[in-house]
Amino acid sequence: MAEDGSIRKVDRKDKYAFWETQPVAQFNEQAAEGEGSAGDGADGKQVTRQDGPIDVVKTPADVKQDPYNLPANFEWCECDMNDDATRQEVYDLLVNNYVEDDDEMFRFNYSRAFLKWALQPPGYKLEWHIGVRASTSKKLVGFITAIPATIRVRANTMPMVEINFLCVHKKLRAKRLAPVLIKEITRRVNLHDIWQASYTAGVVLPKPVATTRYYHRSINPKKLIEINFSRLSSRMTMARTIKLYKLPDVPATPGLRPMVEADVPQ
């Protein structure tokens, strides 16, 4: 799935060297008739694929039993979000190195409490919260996660995982740690007899099954303009902008109320 909020399109003449080795749909593939939209192959050669596994059917016994090798001076770790110090390390890595705008001015600031909640749904596995540390300093420099999910694809419902929070310290991007992180999380998930996953990206990768577009409403336009996240429209003053975006004192949508625990049965 591609996130249309800030998609950075990649020239399809590029070979996607890593993704061409992975069990994902390629740009020159299209769904069989009645199973989705047609593909738009880069080389004009279309391949029709039926719904089902992309890779050959395997069992956990077929999966590599040992972790993938990391570059010299790096080591694997598991990130226990119940541990305050580890949770702080994950927060620090993400707040400084995770998704950011093209000018490197703004990044997501997920709270420590949110990260713990997001990564610990029912059935979560600690071994799917993977970190990479510098061997000497033990500094956390890479991260990727999977959480269990049951996902329906048309008529088929199956256990999958959601991949999230892939992050590598920006000073180490040339080390090619991201592909190793992806292969390692895939290996660990496969060991539990799960073979499909969903993920999102801000770039177009082989091959999106859907695109989402973000719509935002400025709640505090004055602050957003002051930090250069937004700007004043032509012929608009700050006072007029604040008035324009002001929310009503009482919600205009009938029945809208704060969510309560009873709204989410387990």
C-alpha positions, 0 to 999 in steps of 0.5 A: 500500500502506498501513502499518497500524502507525500509519495516520492515516485521512483523511475520505473526504469530503476531495477528495484534490485532488492524488491525483485528478489522478494515475494511481492507482486511486480509492476509487470504483473496483473490480477487474473480477470475478476480479481482486481485491477490490471497491472501496468508493467514497466517493460510492456510485458504483462504477467497474469497472477491468480490470487494466492501465495507468490512464493512456493508453499513452505513450512517453518522447517524450510526457513533459515534457522539462524539470524541473517548476518549484519555488517561488521560492528552491528548486532541484533537485539529484541526491544522489550517495550515493557522496559522503560529504558528500551522504550526510551531508546526506541522513541529517541531513534524514531523521533530523530530518524523516522518518516520525515519531509523532504526538507528534513524539518518535520518527523512523527513524534509518537509518544512512548505510551503510544508505541507501547500500545501499538506494538503490544496487541493481543498475541504480540511476540517480543521476537518480532520487535527487532533492533540493531545495535552498534556492537561497541556502544550498544546504541540502538541504530535500527528497528523494525516490527511486526504485529499479528493480524487477521486480514481478508483479501477478497474471499480469503481470510488468513493470519498475517502480520503488519510490518511497521516502524522500519527505521535506520539511523540517518548516518548509517543509511549507506550500510544497507541495514534496511534490506537485512532488517526486512529479511530478518523480520520475514524470517522470524514471522515465517518461523511461526508459519505466517507467510503474508504481510501488509505494509505501507510506504511513502514511496512507490514500491513493487507493487501497491494494492491500494493508495491512501490519501491524507486529509488534514485540518489545522487545529492550531494554524498559528503554531503551524505557520510559525514553525513553517509547517503551513503558510498564510494563503495569499491575501489572508491575515493571521487573524482571518486564518485563525477565525477560518479554522476555528472549531465550533464549541459544540460538535456539529455532527449529531451523536459525536462523542468521546470514545469509551472502553465499551465501544471496543469489545475484545 
